[in-house]
Amino acid sequence: MSEKTIPYKIYLEENEMPTQWYNVRADMKNKPAPLLNPGTLQPMTAEELGAVFCDELVKQELDNDTAYIDIPQEILNFYKMYRPAPLVRAYCLEKKLDTPAKIYYKFEGNNTSGSHKLNSAIAQAYYAKKQGLKGVTTETGAGQWGTALSMACSYLDLDCKVYMVKCSYEQKPFRREVMRTYGASVTPSPSMDTEVGKKILAEHPGTSGSLGCAISEAVEVATTSEGYRYVLGSVLNQVLLHQSIIGMETKAALDKYGITADIIIGCAGGGSNLGGLISPFMGEKLRGEKDYQFIAVEPASCPSFTRGKFAYDFCDTGMVCPLAKMYTLGSGFIPSANHAGGLRYHGMSSTLSQLYADGLMEARSVEQTAVFAAAEQFARVEGILPAPESSHAIKVAIDEALKCKETGEEKTIVFGLTGTGYFDMYAYEAFHDGTMTDYIPTDADLQPGFDAIPRFPGNMM
């Protein structure tokens, strides 16, 4: 197809929006390792998980075999408020870089939450409402997940309790206020509201918090409050399932114009965006139908993939959650206080971890000043102020496009633009003022986290 016939924005019609989620685990030869009960070291049962999560979400979490799962009509109706999301040809960025590469980005910022997180938030809130629950609890880092969940809960008339990482709570007051506008209660974590919060504060006075801390508090409140369950915005299999709508739409848009991707890039914190974007393409690779280069991009200051250990570890700092086999920096790892670019979680999705361990994808870590330089370059030519998290993918997309300029290769690059950065101006201000610094933890800095990873037969690293 002639390049001139490909529009700047490829929109699917409403009736072209996928009606099923795709479960990449069904096509994986090596399935992700099961969650373990930390007391017995046996795989968690549906009954045990049901004390924390909604019943239907437990089924989705444990289902390694069903390739396609129907999206309930009520969720599809909600999706239609902001989906299908556009796949954008970055013509202006290509021209600026003077590259023969063709660059596309899937833009997930066309909703009030400003990110892809709403795709899973509405699904999890829907299943909670269907079960007859009063409300849900959760954690949030940069605030995108908390914002999305507060919107979903408001839509379905559910109570929403959010524990927000303390440094983000202080740095991003507007995110906090959007959540409160939608009716959520927002508490800086760690807090004195929970037993685990009190313990963490006693051990680490003045801590800026971490996602692991906030998860512990949210789980404690959910399991001690009648009619509540805990929901999570990343990492879990169920979340990657819901987020597959991103990849399914991306593939449909590419297929519509006969475009084949060579490189697919996503930012990686816990894995929701990356897993959602690459799922259907990874399925083709697993089935031997096509081959793609997948690149996960993470911050150098929180390098779970590139420097973590592949082992069973706690999903939270308070060590109250199940053990997950993942690339981890240790559940006690807390990113440096200067880390402003998001993607702060100490571990990575078990599904993505297994794919990475099997050599089916690669990972790169990037420093945050370079990330914000790429974000600014992108904003100036493409007209969207990107979220710091997304900007990790932008950085590597630019790197790959410049490689094509050197070699003359006309590769097609696709990356995920997870959302907008209009509530992240504190970080942009630090970059523009020259006060933003890069921090790369030393091996000695990482060792305490590794030392705390549970030791038992078969989990030695």
Secondary structure as a PSIPRED ss2 file (coil, helix, strand):
# PSIPRED VFORMAT (PSIPRED V4.0)

   1 M C   1.000  0.000  0.000
   2 S C   1.000  0.000  0.000
   3 E H   0.000  1.000  0.000
   4 K H   0.000  1.000  0.000
   5 T H   0.000  1.000  0.000
   6 I C   1.000  0.000  0.000
   7 P C   1.000  0.000  0.000
   8 Y C   1.000  0.000  0.000
   9 K E   0.000  0.000  1.000
  10 I E   0.000  0.000  1.000
  11 Y C   1.000  0.000  0.000
  12 L C   1.000  0.000  0.000
  13 E C   1.000  0.000  0.000
  14 E H   0.000  1.000  0.000
  15 N H   0.000  1.000  0.000
  16 E H   0.000  1.000  0.000
  17 M C   1.000  0.000  0.000
  18 P C   1.000  0.000  0.000
  19 T C   1.000  0.000  0.000
  20 Q E   0.000  0.000  1.000
  21 W E   0.000  0.000  1.000
  22 Y E   0.000  0.000  1.000
  23 N C   1.000  0.000  0.000
  24 V H   0.000  1.000  0.000
  25 R H   0.000  1.000  0.000
  26 A H   0.000  1.000  0.000
  27 D H   0.000  1.000  0.000
  28 M C   1.000  0.000  0.000
  29 K C   1.000  0.000  0.000
  30 N C   1.000  0.000  0.000
  31 K C   1.000  0.000  0.000
  32 P C   1.000  0.000  0.000
  33 A C   1.000  0.000  0.000
  34 P C   1.000  0.000  0.000
  35 L C   1.000  0.000  0.000
  36 L E   0.000  0.000  1.000
  37 N C   1.000  0.000  0.000
  38 P C   1.000  0.000  0.000
  39 G C   1.000  0.000  0.000
  40 T C   1.000  0.000  0.000
  41 L C   1.000  0.000  0.000
  42 Q C   1.000  0.000  0.000
  43 P E   0.000  0.000  1.000
  44 M C   1.000  0.000  0.000
  45 T C   1.000  0.000  0.000
  46 A H   0.000  1.000  0.000
  47 E H   0.000  1.000  0.000
  48 E H   0.000  1.000  0.000
  49 L H   0.000  1.000  0.000
  50 G C   1.000  0.000  0.000
  51 A C   1.000  0.000  0.000
  52 V C   1.000  0.000  0.000
  53 F C   1.000  0.000  0.000
  54 C C   1.000  0.000  0.000
  55 D H   0.000  1.000  0.000
  56 E H   0.000  1.000  0.000
  57 L H   0.000  1.000  0.000
  58 V H   0.000  1.000  0.000
  59 K H   0.000  1.000  0.000
  60 Q H   0.000  1.000  0.000
  61 E H   0.000  1.000  0.000
  62 L H   0.000  1.000  0.000
  63 D C   1.000  0.000  0.000
  64 N C   1.000  0.000  0.000
  65 D C   1.000  0.000  0.000
  66 T C   1.000  0.000  0.000
  67 A C   1.000  0.000  0.000
  68 Y E   0.000  0.000  1.000
  69 I E   0.000  0.000  1.000
  70 D E   0.000  0.000  1.000
  71 I C   1.000  0.000  0.000
  72 P C   1.000  0.000  0.000
  73 Q H   0.000  1.000  0.000
  74 E H   0.000  1.000  0.000
  75 I H   0.000  1.000  0.000
  76 L H   0.000  1.000  0.000
  77 N H   0.000  1.000  0.000
  78 F H   0.000  1.000  0.000
  79 Y H   0.000  1.000  0.000
  80 K C   1.000  0.000  0.000
  81 M C   1.000  0.000  0.000
  82 Y C   1.000  0.000  0.000
  83 R C   1.000  0.000  0.000
  84 P C   1.000  0.000  0.000
  85 A C   1.000  0.000  0.000
  86 P C   1.000  0.000  0.000
  87 L E   0.000  0.000  1.000
  88 V E   0.000  0.000  1.000
  89 R E   0.000  0.000  1.000
  90 A C   1.000  0.000  0.000
  91 Y H   0.000  1.000  0.000
  92 C H   0.000  1.000  0.000
  93 L H   0.000  1.000  0.000
  94 E H   0.000  1.000  0.000
  95 K H   0.000  1.000  0.000
  96 K H   0.000  1.000  0.000
  97 L H   0.000  1.000  0.000
  98 D C   1.000  0.000  0.000
  99 T C   1.000  0.000  0.000
 100 P C   1.000  0.000  0.000
 101 A C   1.000  0.000  0.000
 102 K E   0.000  0.000  1.000
 103 I E   0.000  0.000  1.000
 104 Y E   0.000  0.000  1.000
 105 Y E   0.000  0.000  1.000
 106 K E   0.000  0.000  1.000
 107 F E   0.000  0.000  1.000
 108 E C   1.000  0.000  0.000
 109 G C   1.000  0.000  0.000
 110 N C   1.000  0.000  0.000
 111 N C   1.000  0.000  0.000
 112 T C   1.000  0.000  0.000
 113 S C   1.000  0.000  0.000
 114 G C   1.000  0.000  0.000
 115 S E   0.000  0.000  1.000
 116 H C   1.000  0.000  0.000
 117 K C   1.000  0.000  0.000
 118 L H   0.000  1.000  0.000
 119 N H   0.000  1.000  0.000
 120 S H   0.000  1.000  0.000
 121 A H   0.000  1.000  0.000
 122 I H   0.000  1.000  0.000
 123 A H   0.000  1.000  0.000
 124 Q H   0.000  1.000  0.000
 125 A H   0.000  1.000  0.000
 126 Y H   0.000  1.000  0.000
 127 Y H   0.000  1.000  0.000
 128 A H   0.000  1.000  0.000
 129 K H   0.000  1.000  0.000
 130 K H   0.000  1.000  0.000
 131 Q C   1.000  0.000  0.000
 132 G C   1.000  0.000  0.000
 133 L C   1.000  0.000  0.000
 134 K C   1.000  0.000  0.000
 135 G E   0.000  0.000  1.000
 136 V E   0.000  0.000  1.000
 137 T E   0.000  0.000  1.000
 138 T E   0.000  0.000  1.000
 139 E E   0.000  0.000  1.000
 140 T E   0.000  0.000  1.000
 141 G C   1.000  0.000  0.000
 142 A C   1.000  0.000  0.000
 143 G C   1.000  0.000  0.000
 144 Q H   0.000  1.000  0.000
 145 W H   0.000  1.000  0.000
 146 G H   0.000  1.000  0.000
 147 T H   0.000  1.000  0.000
 148 A H   0.000  1.000  0.000
 149 L H   0.000  1.000  0.000
 150 S H   0.000  1.000  0.000
 151 M H   0.000  1.000  0.000
 152 A H   0.000  1.000  0.000
 153 C H   0.000  1.000  0.000
 154 S H   0.000  1.000  0.000
 155 Y H   0.000  1.000  0.000
 156 L H   0.000  1.000  0.000
 157 D C   1.000  0.000  0.000
 158 L C   1.000  0.000  0.000
 159 D E   0.000  0.000  1.000
 160 C E   0.000  0.000  1.000
 161 K E   0.000  0.000  1.000
 162 V E   0.000  0.000  1.000
 163 Y E   0.000  0.000  1.000
 164 M E   0.000  0.000  1.000
 165 V E   0.000  0.000  1.000
 166 K H   0.000  1.000  0.000
 167 C H   0.000  1.000  0.000
 168 S H   0.000  1.000  0.000
 169 Y H   0.000  1.000  0.000
 170 E H   0.000  1.000  0.000
 171 Q H   0.000  1.000  0.000
 172 K C   1.000  0.000  0.000
 173 P H   0.000  1.000  0.000
 174 F H   0.000  1.000  0.000
 175 R H   0.000  1.000  0.000
 176 R H   0.000  1.000  0.000
 177 E H   0.000  1.000  0.000
 178 V H   0.000  1.000  0.000
 179 M H   0.000  1.000  0.000
 180 R H   0.000  1.000  0.000
 181 T H   0.000  1.000  0.000
 182 Y C   1.000  0.000  0.000
 183 G C   1.000  0.000  0.000
 184 A C   1.000  0.000  0.000
 185 S E   0.000  0.000  1.000
 186 V E   0.000  0.000  1.000
 187 T E   0.000  0.000  1.000
 188 P E   0.000  0.000  1.000
 189 S E   0.000  0.000  1.000
 190 P C   1.000  0.000  0.000
 191 S C   1.000  0.000  0.000
 192 M C   1.000  0.000  0.000
 193 D C   1.000  0.000  0.000
 194 T C   1.000  0.000  0.000
 195 E H   0.000  1.000  0.000
 196 V H   0.000  1.000  0.000
 197 G H   0.000  1.000  0.000
 198 K H   0.000  1.000  0.000
 199 K H   0.000  1.000  0.000
 200 I H   0.000  1.000  0.000
 201 L H   0.000  1.000  0.000
 202 A H   0.000  1.000  0.000
 203 E H   0.000  1.000  0.000
 204 H C   1.000  0.000  0.000
 205 P C   1.000  0.000  0.000
 206 G C   1.000  0.000  0.000
 207 T C   1.000  0.000  0.000
 208 S C   1.000  0.000  0.000
 209 G C   1.000  0.000  0.000
 210 S C   1.000  0.000  0.000
 211 L H   0.000  1.000  0.000
 212 G H   0.000  1.000  0.000
 213 C H   0.000  1.000  0.000
 214 A H   0.000  1.000  0.000
 215 I H   0.000  1.000  0.000
 216 S H   0.000  1.000  0.000
 217 E H   0.000  1.000  0.000
 218 A H   0.000  1.000  0.000
 219 V H   0.000  1.000  0.000
 220 E H   0.000  1.000  0.000
 221 V H   0.000  1.000  0.000
 222 A H   0.000  1.000  0.000
 223 T H   0.000  1.000  0.000
 224 T H   0.000  1.000  0.000
 225 S C   1.000  0.000  0.000
 226 E C   1.000  0.000  0.000
 227 G C   1.000  0.000  0.000
 228 Y E   0.000  0.000  1.000
 229 R E   0.000  0.000  1.000
 230 Y E   0.000  0.000  1.000
 231 V C   1.000  0.000  0.000
 232 L C   1.000  0.000  0.000
 233 G C   1.000  0.000  0.000
 234 S C   1.000  0.000  0.000
 235 V C   1.000  0.000  0.000
 236 L C   1.000  0.000  0.000
 237 N H   0.000  1.000  0.000
 238 Q H   0.000  1.000  0.000
 239 V H   0.000  1.000  0.000
 240 L H   0.000  1.000  0.000
 241 L H   0.000  1.000  0.000
 242 H H   0.000  1.000  0.000
 243 Q H   0.000  1.000  0.000
 244 S H   0.000  1.000  0.000
 245 I H   0.000  1.000  0.000
 246 I H   0.000  1.000  0.000
 247 G H   0.000  1.000  0.000
 248 M H   0.000  1.000  0.000
 249 E H   0.000  1.000  0.000
 250 T H   0.000  1.000  0.000
 251 K H   0.000  1.000  0.000
 252 A H   0.000  1.000  0.000
 253 A H   0.000  1.000  0.000
 254 L H   0.000  1.000  0.000
 255 D H   0.000  1.000  0.000
 256 K H   0.000  1.000  0.000
 257 Y C   1.000  0.000  0.000
 258 G C   1.000  0.000  0.000
 259 I C   1.000  0.000  0.000
 260 T C   1.000  0.000  0.000
 261 A C   1.000  0.000  0.000
 262 D C   1.000  0.000  0.000
 263 I E   0.000  0.000  1.000
 264 I E   0.000  0.000  1.000
 265 I E   0.000  0.000  1.000
 266 G E   0.000  0.000  1.000
 267 C E   0.000  0.000  1.000
 268 A C   1.000  0.000  0.000
 269 G C   1.000  0.000  0.000
 270 G C   1.000  0.000  0.000
 271 G C   1.000  0.000  0.000
 272 S H   0.000  1.000  0.000
 273 N H   0.000  1.000  0.000
 274 L H   0.000  1.000  0.000
 275 G H   0.000  1.000  0.000
 276 G H   0.000  1.000  0.000
 277 L H   0.000  1.000  0.000
 278 I H   0.000  1.000  0.000
 279 S H   0.000  1.000  0.000
 280 P H   0.000  1.000  0.000
 281 F H   0.000  1.000  0.000
 282 M H   0.000  1.000  0.000
 283 G H   0.000  1.000  0.000
 284 E H   0.000  1.000  0.000
 285 K H   0.000  1.000  0.000
 286 L H   0.000  1.000  0.000
 287 R C   1.000  0.000  0.000
 288 G C   1.000  0.000  0.000
 289 E C   1.000  0.000  0.000
 290 K C   1.000  0.000  0.000
 291 D C   1.000  0.000  0.000
 292 Y C   1.000  0.000  0.000
 293 Q E   0.000  0.000  1.000
 294 F E   0.000  0.000  1.000
 295 I E   0.000  0.000  1.000
 296 A E   0.000  0.000  1.000
 297 V E   0.000  0.000  1.000
 298 E E   0.000  0.000  1.000
 299 P E   0.000  0.000  1.000
 300 A C   1.000  0.000  0.000
 301 S C   1.000  0.000  0.000
 302 C C   1.000  0.000  0.000
 303 P C   1.000  0.000  0.000
 304 S H   0.000  1.000  0.000
 305 F H   0.000  1.000  0.000
 306 T H   0.000  1.000  0.000
 307 R H   0.000  1.000  0.000
 308 G C   1.000  0.000  0.000
 309 K E   0.000  0.000  1.000
 310 F E   0.000  0.000  1.000
 311 A E   0.000  0.000  1.000
 312 Y E   0.000  0.000  1.000
 313 D E   0.000  0.000  1.000
 314 F E   0.000  0.000  1.000
 315 C C   1.000  0.000  0.000
 316 D C   1.000  0.000  0.000
 317 T C   1.000  0.000  0.000
 318 G C   1.000  0.000  0.000
 319 M C   1.000  0.000  0.000
 320 V C   1.000  0.000  0.000
 321 C C   1.000  0.000  0.000
 322 P C   1.000  0.000  0.000
 323 L E   0.000  0.000  1.000
 324 A E   0.000  0.000  1.000
 325 K E   0.000  0.000  1.000
 326 M E   0.000  0.000  1.000
 327 Y E   0.000  0.000  1.000
 328 T E   0.000  0.000  1.000
 329 L C   1.000  0.000  0.000
 330 G C   1.000  0.000  0.000
 331 S C   1.000  0.000  0.000
 332 G C   1.000  0.000  0.000
 333 F C   1.000  0.000  0.000
 334 I C   1.000  0.000  0.000
 335 P C   1.000  0.000  0.000
 336 S C   1.000  0.000  0.000
 337 A C   1.000  0.000  0.000
 338 N C   1.000  0.000  0.000
 339 H C   1.000  0.000  0.000
 340 A C   1.000  0.000  0.000
 341 G C   1.000  0.000  0.000
 342 G C   1.000  0.000  0.000
 343 L C   1.000  0.000  0.000
 344 R C   1.000  0.000  0.000
 345 Y C   1.000  0.000  0.000
 346 H C   1.000  0.000  0.000
 347 G E   0.000  0.000  1.000
 348 M C   1.000  0.000  0.000
 349 S C   1.000  0.000  0.000
 350 S H   0.000  1.000  0.000
 351 T H   0.000  1.000  0.000
 352 L H   0.000  1.000  0.000
 353 S H   0.000  1.000  0.000
 354 Q H   0.000  1.000  0.000
 355 L H   0.000  1.000  0.000
 356 Y H   0.000  1.000  0.000
 357 A H   0.000  1.000  0.000
 358 D C   1.000  0.000  0.000
 359 G C   1.000  0.000  0.000
 360 L C   1.000  0.000  0.000
 361 M C   1.000  0.000  0.000
 362 E E   0.000  0.000  1.000
 363 A E   0.000  0.000  1.000
 364 R E   0.000  0.000  1.000
 365 S E   0.000  0.000  1.000
 366 V E   0.000  0.000  1.000
 367 E C   1.000  0.000  0.000
 368 Q H   0.000  1.000  0.000
 369 T H   0.000  1.000  0.000
 370 A H   0.000  1.000  0.000
 371 V H   0.000  1.000  0.000
 372 F H   0.000  1.000  0.000
 373 A H   0.000  1.000  0.000
 374 A H   0.000  1.000  0.000
 375 A H   0.000  1.000  0.000
 376 E H   0.000  1.000  0.000
 377 Q H   0.000  1.000  0.000
 378 F H   0.000  1.000  0.000
 379 A H   0.000  1.000  0.000
 380 R H   0.000  1.000  0.000
 381 V H   0.000  1.000  0.000
 382 E H   0.000  1.000  0.000
 383 G C   1.000  0.000  0.000
 384 I C   1.000  0.000  0.000
 385 L C   1.000  0.000  0.000
 386 P E   0.000  0.000  1.000
 387 A C   1.000  0.000  0.000
 388 P H   0.000  1.000  0.000
 389 E H   0.000  1.000  0.000
 390 S H   0.000  1.000  0.000
 391 S H   0.000  1.000  0.000
 392 H H   0.000  1.000  0.000
 393 A H   0.000  1.000  0.000
 394 I H   0.000  1.000  0.000
 395 K H   0.000  1.000  0.000
 396 V H   0.000  1.000  0.000
 397 A H   0.000  1.000  0.000
 398 I H   0.000  1.000  0.000
 399 D H   0.000  1.000  0.000
 400 E H   0.000  1.000  0.000
 401 A H   0.000  1.000  0.000
 402 L H   0.000  1.000  0.000
 403 K H   0.000  1.000  0.000
 404 C H   0.000  1.000  0.000
 405 K H   0.000  1.000  0.000
 406 E H   0.000  1.000  0.000
 407 T H   0.000  1.000  0.000
 408 G C   1.000  0.000  0.000
 409 E C   1.000  0.000  0.000
 410 E C   1.000  0.000  0.000
 411 K C   1.000  0.000  0.000
 412 T E   0.000  0.000  1.000
 413 I E   0.000  0.000  1.000
 414 V E   0.000  0.000  1.000
 415 F E   0.000  0.000  1.000
 416 G E   0.000  0.000  1.000
 417 L E   0.000  0.000  1.000
 418 T C   1.000  0.000  0.000
 419 G E   0.000  0.000  1.000
 420 T E   0.000  0.000  1.000
 421 G C   1.000  0.000  0.000
 422 Y C   1.000  0.000  0.000
 423 F C   1.000  0.000  0.000
 424 D C   1.000  0.000  0.000
 425 M H   0.000  1.000  0.000
 426 Y H   0.000  1.000  0.000
 427 A H   0.000  1.000  0.000
 428 Y H   0.000  1.000  0.000
 429 E H   0.000  1.000  0.000
 430 A H   0.000  1.000  0.000
 431 F H   0.000  1.000  0.000
 432 H H   0.000  1.000  0.000
 433 D H   0.000  1.000  0.000
 434 G C   1.000  0.000  0.000
 435 T C   1.000  0.000  0.000
 436 M C   1.000  0.000  0.000
 437 T C   1.000  0.000  0.000
 438 D C   1.000  0.000  0.000
 439 Y C   1.000  0.000  0.000
 440 I C   1.000  0.000  0.000
 441 P C   1.000  0.000  0.000
 442 T C   1.000  0.000  0.000
 443 D H   0.000  1.000  0.000
 444 A H   0.000  1.000  0.000
 445 D H   0.000  1.000  0.000
 446 L H   0.000  1.000  0.000
 447 Q H   0.000  1.000  0.000
 448 P H   0.000  1.000  0.000
 449 G H   0.000  1.000  0.000
 450 F H   0.000  1.000  0.000
 451 D H   0.000  1.000  0.000
 452 A C   1.000  0.000  0.000
 453 I C   1.000  0.000  0.000
 454 P C   1.000  0.000  0.000
 455 R C   1.000  0.000  0.000
 456 F C   1.000  0.000  0.000
 457 P C   1.000  0.000  0.000
 458 G C   1.000  0.000  0.000
 459 N C   1.000  0.000  0.000
 460 M C   1.000  0.000  0.000
 461 M C   1.000  0.000  0.000
